[in-house]
Every structure is written in C-alpha cells, then in structure tokens.
Amino acid sequence: MQNKANLLDTQINVSNCFTKHYENKRLCRPGENKPKQTQFKAQYLSNLFWAFTFLCSIYNLAMQTWTIQRLLMWVTEYLTKKGIDPPRLSAELLLSHILQMKRIELYTQFNKPVTSQQLDQLHDLVERAGQNEPVAYLIGKTEFYSLEFTITPDCMIPRPETELLVERAIEFLRTRPVRNSMAGNMMKKEEISNGSRIGTQFVCDLCTGCGCIAVAIGQNYPNARIIATDISDAALRVAFENVEKHRLTDQIKLLCGDLFDPIMSYLEVDKFDLIVSNPPYVSAADFEVLDKNVKDYEPKLSLFAGTDGLDIHRRIIENAAPFLKPDAALLLEIGYAQGQAVRQLLEQTKAFGEIKIEKDFHNNDRIAFAKRIPC
C-alpha cells in the first residue's frame, strides 16, 4: 500500500494528511463528519477521485460501478486540466473506441456500466492523451470530409482546413468543360447528371499522405481518375488501406516517389485536368513553436519545408505546367501567411493565369488556385 501512496504523490499534488487518509483505505462518505485535519479543497478531492479512477482502477471498481456518463464527465475534466483541446470530443472518441460504440450511442446508453478490462484500456489511452499524443493516432482513425480514414503516425492527421481544398477541387471538376480527345482536342459542352459532369477527368494528388484528398474527390466525383503520389512508402500503405476501405481502387492509383517523378514513368496518363496538393509548408521558425501534439508526434517529413516553408511549393509550381492540359488548374494548400509569396512564385513561371488566394474560416491564407495558360 505504501507503493500506491508513493505513486499518488508522484502523479498528483496531495498533502501529507491526504496520503495518510488513502493509506488507511478510508474515504469519508457523504454526510459523514470529516476530521478537521482532512478538510481539503475541492481541487484536491477531485484529484484524488481521478487517481482512484484511473491509477487504481481495480481497487476503485471494487467499491463502485462506473457508467458511460460518469466516465465521460471525469475524462473530460482530466483532459481539460491537461490542456487537451477539445476535451469533450476527445473523451467521446476515446470512450467510443474502447466500447466499440458510435458517439451517439454513448448518450443513448449513458447508464451502461463499463467493465474493469475496458476501464484499464481507457486508463492507458487517456493517460497518453494527457501527454499530448494525438487522439487520432490512439484510436487509429479520424474523420475528414464526412468520411472515416485509417490513420497512423506514418502520416499527417487531416485537418478541417484541408476540406476547403477538396471543395474547390470538386467544384472545378464539376464546372469545367471536358476536353474531347476524339474531336481534335476541341472543347465540348458536357451534360450534367446527378451533380457530376459526364466525362472522365484526370487528377493528380501530390503528397497524398493517408490519401484523404484523393479519396474524398473520388467519392464525390465518380468520373475522376486519380493518380496519388507520396515519397513515403509507409504513408502509401495507409493510403492504400483507405482506398480499399472506400472501394475506390478502380479510380485511384497510388505511386511511390518524389512529387512528379513516379508519374514520368507511368504510361497511362501524362497530362491532368487538375493537380491538387497539400504539401508540407511549415517554416523553420513555425516548426519550433508548433503544439506538442504536432511537433512531437506527427512525421516531420509531412510538416517541415525549409526556412520559409515553401521548398515543396517551389518545386511543384516550377514543374507542374508540363503535366497540365490547357485551362487545367493547380490547387495548393498554403500556410497562414504564404499567399503573397505563392502568388509571386506562380506569376514568375509565366505559365499560369487567373491566380487566386483564398482564406479559410479563420481568415488565414489557405488555398492557392491557378489555371494553366494555353500554349
């Protein structure tokens, strides 16, 4: 029992009499007179309750039953104190993962008891989440563009901001006249059926990571044929799992290599109607001040892009034109203050027009759009 007391002293800030109270295995019950020397502040009582719940779960479960509702409350409180954002959503995701339930079912079955084994599993995940390990990595999945994706530490976790990139890509594909190769490369009008333009359009997704952009486009635009590349073989294995999960193997081909390199030896298509990419764009200065859950856990290869964060953007912009059909588009996600610099890079090539920089819902630079000028 002394070892348990020492563990509690290490994990939470308690007073000496607080520890002695635990050593005696005596907790004051509601309405019971408490000794004067054990009049604790609410903060200390909450910390002890947390310690019993997760650090000494077997001991505590013998005393009381834990329901989904109670666990949601305490996990949320713990993650809040640890500065994990958002705490409630993180608690829901962890608990629904352990219980193999949908999040909505946590509330329709909030009186359901949780077993000792499940509580032990939850304890481990919550402790790691409290140390800033991303919840998406802990549960092995995340949601993007209303689709579920497998995720591992081999690839970056998709952000809500990137959904804007997908929206603009789908809008472009649906509204762009499709080149008819059987009519002497003349443009023709295409009928629209069920919100999608009839006719195959070829898309290239560079730095695909877990494949979220390619899958989201393919799922929402069935006439797209997508080639997705990434330099990381480990990330591509995750992407392949996601492509298979969403039954898009006929639409999406995955190639391992550096940006355009694997496409140059791919014989089926050499020019695209759209090139889209969310490349690394974190500068050296910004990398040093990233949140711990990003800097310490997500792959640096997917984040860091040189001193100004534009190393990969330069290479894409300088080499994209030969891979684009006339009037095709280049869509890039960019950093929060990189709009002007990316615009200048696009203008310097003399190959792009209609250049636009779009801000996200936080009013930060987020999307760079440019159309290929016909030769």
Secondary structure, 3 states (H helix, E strand, C coil): CHHHHHHHHHHCCCCHHHHHHHHCCCCCCCCCCCCHHHCCCHHHHHHHHHHHHHHCHHHHHCCCCCEHHHHHHHHHHHHHHCCCCCHHHHHHHHHHHHHCCCHHHHHHCCCCECCHHHHHHHHHHHHHHHCCCCHHHHHCEEEECCEEEECCCCCCCCCCCHHHHHHHHHHHHHHCCEEEHHHCCEEECCCEECCEECCCEEEEEECCCCCHHHHHHHHHCCCEEEEEEECCHHHHHHHHHHHHHCCCCCCEEEEECCCCHHHHCCCCCCCEEEEEECCCCECHHHHHCCCHHHHCCCCHHHCECCCCCCHHHHHHHHHHHHHEEEEEEEEEECCCCCHHHHHHHHHHHCCEEEEEEEECCCCCEEEEEEEECCC
